[in-house]
Amino acid sequence: MRESRFATYVDLARNGKNAPWRIILAVAIIALVWAAASIASLVAGVAVILARGGEWPFGLDEVLEAFDYRALLADPVGIAAFLLSVASLWAGVWLVIRLVHKRRIRDLLGVERRLYWPDFTRSTIVTLAVGIATAPLALLIDPTVTRGSLSLSDWLAAMPFLLVALFLQTSAEEIAFRGYLQQTLAARFATPLAWLLMPATLFTLLHWQGGASTAMNLAGLFIILGFSLSMSWLLIATGNLAAAMGAHFGNNIGALMIMSYYPELGAAALFTGRSVSDPGWTSGQAVMFALYGVLIVAVTQFLLLHRASPVRLRSLP
């Protein structure tokens, strides 16, 4: 049943034009749209932050300093602007689907050509609940988690805007990597090495942390790869992007708004842990960190997909 639903989902892509040169061109266009949107969102974020503070730096040096990512992301407004820049993947995918592949973006949503929202809701709640329930294990690995700088009232006030930005960001990544790339490559190439590993590898490498130690970088990339493959499996199991979008959304709520290990994105989090780039991590902690991430992915997949689970996805037979 899983294979037949995914096969039906892939067949939707065969209604379009999927020559290799078209896929390469499409990926380049998506990247250009993303880059342009990143510049635009940074300009907007800086403008909002400076306007709110009542100051505007007219000097070139001050403007360049204001465009420092670290300065921008120290504010929830800047984080929202960053997330919205990723949301531009929606526009990029829509553009290439219509102009390059000659089909419609709704073909990427699922076999029904629409998202199955009950799966999205259940996947979001289960993923977020698993992350919260296993948080004490993270404290055993590294007990340096502290209360974030954002007050509870400010956090609650920012929550609606950040949730919208997070939804747009996570759904955009899913429509691009699991939807467009996985479906299009599966329609063009029979081997999973192309349609499964290529999108997962690209998604993983985009999360590379340049300042982290080798051990922590490998641990982080291992977790991201496992997470990416788990999103792909949700798509394969359901033939619909909703569950993958929900799991990604729930994961990022926990990682960016509740307990963040990325201080550059920690301005919107209630709690912050030691940065993955901190040189104080040991190799043993890196291994434990990786195992912790795998545990979260495995438990979430079990709860969403196993027949014995009381919170199994509703679209599954």
C-alpha distance (Angstrom), angle and dihedral (degrees) to the residues before:
residue distance angle dihedral
M1 . . .
R2 3.81 . .
E3 3.78 92.5 .
S4 3.81 93.0 45.7
R5 3.81 93.0 52.3
F6 3.78 92.1 48.2
A7 3.81 90.7 44.9
T8 3.80 89.0 53.4
Y9 3.79 89.2 48.3
V10 3.82 91.5 51.6
D11 3.81 91.0 47.5
L12 3.81 88.3 64.4
A13 3.80 88.2 67.1
R14 3.79 92.2 54.6
N15 3.79 89.2 70.7
G16 3.80 87.6 73.6
K17 3.79 138.0 55.7
N18 3.81 112.3 -83.3
A19 3.80 107.2 170.8
P20 3.83 112.0 152.0
W21 3.82 92.2 -113.5
R22 3.80 89.2 55.8
I23 3.80 91.6 53.0
I24 3.82 91.8 49.3
L25 3.81 91.1 47.6
A26 3.80 91.2 47.4
V27 3.80 93.4 51.4
A28 3.81 89.8 50.1
I29 3.81 91.3 51.0
I30 3.80 92.1 48.4
A31 3.81 89.6 51.0
L32 3.81 91.6 50.5
V33 3.80 92.4 49.2
W34 3.80 89.2 49.2
A35 3.82 91.8 49.9
A36 3.80 92.8 49.0
A37 3.80 91.9 47.3
S38 3.81 90.5 49.1
I39 3.81 90.6 57.3
A40 3.80 91.9 45.8
S41 3.80 93.6 48.2
L42 3.79 91.9 48.4
V43 3.79 90.6 52.0
A44 3.80 90.4 49.1
G45 3.80 92.6 46.2
V46 3.78 93.1 50.2
A47 3.80 90.9 46.8
V48 3.81 92.8 52.1
I49 3.81 94.0 46.3
L50 3.80 94.1 47.1
A51 3.80 94.0 42.9
R52 3.78 90.5 50.9
G53 3.80 89.6 51.9
G54 3.78 92.7 48.9
E55 3.81 94.4 -122.5
W56 3.78 133.1 103.8
P57 3.82 121.2 -170.3
F58 3.79 107.4 -139.9
G59 3.80 94.9 176.8
L60 3.80 117.6 96.2
D61 3.79 93.1 -127.7
E62 3.78 92.0 52.8
V63 3.80 92.3 47.5
L64 3.79 91.7 51.0
E65 3.78 89.9 48.2
A66 3.79 90.7 50.5
F67 3.80 89.2 56.1
D68 3.78 90.8 60.4
Y69 3.80 104.0 122.8
R70 3.80 91.9 -141.4
A71 3.80 91.6 55.9
L72 3.78 92.8 46.1
L73 3.80 94.8 47.9
A74 3.79 91.7 51.7
D75 3.81 86.1 81.2
P76 3.85 127.7 61.9
V77 3.82 88.3 -129.7
G78 3.78 89.2 57.7
I79 3.79 91.2 48.7
A80 3.81 90.3 51.3
A81 3.82 89.4 50.3
F82 3.81 90.3 51.0
L83 3.81 91.9 49.6
L84 3.78 91.6 48.4
S85 3.80 90.2 53.5
V86 3.81 87.9 60.5
A87 3.80 88.7 48.0
S88 3.81 86.7 67.7
L89 3.81 86.3 81.0
W90 3.81 85.0 82.7
A91 3.81 89.7 62.1
G92 3.79 93.2 43.7
V93 3.80 93.5 50.4
W94 3.81 92.4 46.1
L95 3.80 90.2 51.0
V96 3.80 96.2 51.4
I97 3.79 94.5 40.9
R98 3.81 90.6 55.8
L99 3.81 100.9 36.9
V100 3.80 105.3 27.7
H101 3.80 104.6 29.1
K102 3.81 97.9 28.4
R103 3.79 97.5 -135.1
R104 3.79 140.0 96.8
I105 3.78 130.5 -84.0
R106 3.80 92.1 -131.2
D107 3.83 86.6 71.8
L108 3.81 86.3 71.7
L109 3.81 95.4 55.9
G110 3.80 99.1 70.3
V111 3.77 146.7 -64.2
E112 3.80 87.9 -68.9
R113 3.85 89.8 51.3
R114 3.80 89.4 -119.9
L115 3.79 137.5 74.7
Y116 3.79 117.7 -92.7
W117 3.81 97.9 -133.4
P118 3.85 98.1 -167.5
D119 3.81 87.8 64.0
F120 3.80 90.5 48.2
T121 3.80 92.2 52.8
R122 3.79 95.2 45.6
S123 3.79 93.3 45.0
T124 3.81 91.8 49.9
I125 3.80 93.9 50.0
V126 3.81 95.5 44.2
T127 3.81 94.3 47.1
L128 3.79 93.1 47.9
A129 3.82 92.0 45.2
V130 3.81 92.7 51.0
G131 3.80 90.4 49.9
I132 3.81 92.5 51.1
A133 3.82 93.9 43.4
T134 3.81 92.7 52.0
A135 3.82 95.4 43.5
P136 3.85 92.2 101.3
L137 3.82 87.8 64.7
A138 3.81 89.0 57.9
L139 3.80 89.1 53.5
L140 3.80 90.0 53.6
I141 3.79 90.1 54.3
D142 3.79 93.8 47.0
P143 3.82 119.4 1.6
T144 3.82 95.2 -169.7
V145 3.81 95.5 103.2
T146 3.80 111.3 133.0
R147 3.78 136.8 -177.2
G148 3.80 111.6 -84.8
S149 3.79 123.9 -117.5
L150 3.81 93.9 -111.4
S151 3.80 114.2 95.6
L152 3.79 118.2 -127.6
S153 3.81 92.0 -112.8
D154 3.81 92.2 50.7
W155 3.81 90.0 45.4
L156 3.79 91.1 53.3
A157 3.79 91.3 46.2
A158 3.81 91.8 51.4
M159 3.81 93.9 42.7
P160 3.85 99.0 88.3
F161 3.81 92.8 50.9
L162 3.79 93.8 43.4
L163 3.80 92.6 47.7
V164 3.79 90.7 53.1
A165 3.80 90.8 47.8
L166 3.80 91.1 47.1
F167 3.78 92.1 49.7
L168 3.80 91.6 50.8
Q169 3.81 91.5 45.9
T170 3.80 97.6 47.7
S171 3.80 95.5 40.7
A172 3.81 89.4 49.1
E173 3.81 91.6 53.5
E174 3.80 90.1 49.1
I175 3.80 94.5 48.2
A176 3.81 88.8 50.4
F177 3.81 103.4 40.9
R178 3.80 106.3 24.6
G179 3.79 97.0 24.9
Y180 3.78 110.0 36.6
L181 3.81 102.2 22.1
Q182 3.79 99.6 37.7
Q183 3.79 95.6 42.8
T184 3.81 95.5 43.0
L185 3.80 94.6 45.8
A186 3.82 91.0 46.5
A187 3.81 89.3 53.4
R188 3.81 90.4 51.3
F189 3.83 103.5 35.4
A190 3.80 128.3 38.9
T191 3.81 97.7 -156.0
P192 3.82 119.0 89.3
L193 3.81 86.9 -141.4
A194 3.80 85.3 76.5
W195 3.78 106.4 35.1
L196 3.82 99.2 32.1
L197 3.80 108.5 29.5
M198 3.79 99.5 35.8
P199 3.84 96.4 59.6
A200 3.82 91.2 39.8
T201 3.81 92.3 50.1
L202 3.81 93.2 47.5
F203 3.80 91.1 47.7
T204 3.81 90.3 49.5
L205 3.80 96.4 48.3
L206 3.80 91.2 51.9
H207 3.82 86.3 65.4
W208 3.82 93.7 57.7
Q209 3.81 112.6 140.9
G210 3.79 106.6 -146.8
G211 3.80 96.1 -167.4
A212 3.79 97.0 48.6
S213 3.79 125.0 101.0
T214 3.79 117.6 -101.2
A215 3.80 91.6 -106.4
M216 3.81 94.4 50.6
N217 3.79 92.5 42.7
L218 3.79 90.9 52.9
A219 3.79 90.8 46.3
G220 3.79 91.9 49.8
L221 3.79 93.8 46.0
F222 3.80 90.5 47.2
I223 3.80 90.2 54.6
I224 3.81 92.8 46.2
L225 3.81 91.4 48.7
G226 3.80 91.0 50.8
F227 3.79 90.4 47.3
S228 3.80 91.7 48.6
L229 3.80 92.6 50.1
S230 3.79 90.1 47.9
M231 3.81 89.7 55.1
S232 3.79 88.8 50.8
W233 3.79 90.3 51.2
L234 3.80 91.0 52.5
L235 3.80 88.0 54.4
I236 3.80 91.7 47.3
A237 3.80 91.5 48.2
T238 3.78 96.7 48.4
G239 3.79 106.2 24.1
N240 3.81 86.4 -134.4
L241 3.81 133.6 94.6
A242 3.80 94.9 -139.7
A243 3.82 97.5 89.9
A244 3.81 92.7 47.1
M245 3.79 90.9 48.0
G246 3.80 91.1 49.6
A247 3.80 94.1 49.0
H248 3.81 91.2 48.5
F249 3.81 90.8 47.5
G250 3.81 93.2 49.3
N251 3.80 92.0 46.4
N252 3.80 93.5 51.3
I253 3.80 93.2 46.6
G254 3.79 87.6 58.3
A255 3.80 94.9 41.7
L256 3.81 98.5 45.5
M257 3.80 106.1 25.4
I258 3.80 106.2 30.5
M259 3.81 110.9 27.4
S260 3.79 119.2 -0.7
Y261 3.79 128.7 -171.5
Y262 3.79 90.2 -173.3
P263 3.83 107.1 79.5
E264 3.80 90.5 -171.6
L265 3.82 85.7 65.3
G266 3.79 95.8 30.6
A267 3.80 98.4 97.2
A268 3.81 89.6 91.8
A269 3.83 96.7 45.1
L270 3.79 128.1 98.7
F271 3.81 90.2 -144.3
T272 3.79 132.3 22.9
G273 3.78 129.8 -159.4
R274 3.76 132.1 -160.9
S275 3.80 111.6 -63.5
V276 3.79 116.3 -101.7
S277 3.81 84.5 -127.7
D278 3.80 92.6 59.4
P279 3.84 109.7 119.7
G280 3.82 90.7 -141.7
W281 3.81 95.2 78.5
T282 3.80 112.6 109.9
S283 3.79 125.5 -142.7
G284 3.80 89.2 -112.2
Q285 3.79 91.3 54.4
A286 3.79 89.9 48.6
V287 3.81 90.5 54.8
M288 3.80 91.5 47.4
F289 3.80 90.1 47.2
A290 3.81 90.1 53.8
L291 3.81 92.5 48.0
Y292 3.80 89.7 48.7
G293 3.80 90.3 54.5
V294 3.80 92.0 48.3
L295 3.80 90.0 50.3
I296 3.81 91.7 54.6
V297 3.80 91.6 49.2
A298 3.81 93.2 46.8
V299 3.81 95.1 47.9
T300 3.79 91.9 46.8
Q301 3.80 92.2 49.6
F302 3.80 91.2 48.5
L303 3.80 92.8 51.1
L304 3.79 93.8 46.7
L305 3.82 99.9 41.8
H306 3.81 112.3 22.8
R307 3.79 116.9 102.4
A308 3.81 91.6 -133.8
S309 3.81 93.7 54.8
P310 3.82 116.4 108.4
V311 3.82 89.9 -149.7
R312 3.80 97.0 47.9
L313 3.80 115.8 149.8
R314 3.78 110.3 -83.9
S315 3.81 95.4 -135.4
L316 3.82 92.6 62.6
P317 3.83 118.7 95.0
